[in-house]
Amino acid sequence: MTVSLIPTGRKVKYLNNRDLLAEIHRSKSSFSSYDQPEYIQHDIILTNLDKINIRTVADAKRAKAKRLGLAKFAAARAAGDKKVKLIECTADYKTIAKTDVVFRIMTFDHIPLAPGRKKTTKTTADAHEKVNFPPYQHWKFNDQDELICVGKSHWKGPLDTGKFSKDHGRITENLGKMFIKLSERYAQRSNWRGYTYVEEMRGQAILQLSQIGLQFDESKSENPFAYYTAAVTNSFTRVLNIEKKNQNIRDDMLESHGLTPSLTRQNQQEYAEETARQAELYKNFRMPKSEDGDFVEENEETET
């Protein structure tokens, strides 16, 4: 007798935050302009230039050393070296020069003002042109130990003579495939896959992800998977509520014309009738007094 064994390999994650962050960065870079290609990759994200100090510079060096070490480690493993260790590929952060780190500063300084876009400006973004993701600038130290701007988001052309632009870039194909894969896997969940309009839910989710996909702010979180999953959940729920509303309208029209409504409405009516019947029976049902209770009441009367 031959027994066929199905190999059970290691569970593979179809999406992870590291790949998502990399594709988000590539997509945002297509909307940006830099002095040199090596300035595209930032090492630390800060809210303003005043945050650049000895501590943040050291943190940026550590992040750069870790990133370069991971890249070297992955290249060694891909080349067939199975004995290499990550610590062997990661250099000491103190060996990285101060002029080699790039700071990403979240700012609206290069975004044009848009007076009248909103009646009340509650945030800084309300006073500027609407953009598809939080704007930023890349800064670094030069040889004279001075901070210089080496990159701007939503910018086309050279940094000094270019102009503001928010339509010349695009999301990468890999990020679009990730959006489609996320919607497909979410639609296979047991609480969604039984609906006949699940394809419409998937389409709405993909549309929503394409609209808000780059709005994820890396300075506040490093978990884009949770951000995108929440957006997909809201899209699915929105379609479900719309379909339920339309179904109720159709059932009301059918009942008003003396026709049989949908099976869902029939089940709801039967459930409501059964619940009302059970409630009426419980209302008319009286529990008999126990013998112990009567004995206690008689003793109380005798004592009085």
Secondary structure, 3 states (H helix, E strand, C coil): CCCCCCCCCCCCCCCCHHHHHHHHHHHHHCCEEECCHHHCCCCEEECCHHHCCHHHHHHHHHHHHHHHHHHHHHHHHHCCCCCCCHHHHCCCHHHCCHHHCCEEEECCCCCCECCCCCCCCCCHHHHECCCCCCCEEEEEECCCCCEEEEEEECEECCCCCCEECCCCCCCCHHHHHHHHHHHHHHHCCCCCCCCCCHHHHHHHHHHHHHHHHHHCCCCCCCCHHHHHHHHHHHHHHHHHHHHHHHHHHHHHHHHHCCCCCCHHHHHHHHHHHHHHHHHHHHHHCCCCCCHHHHHHHHHHHHHC
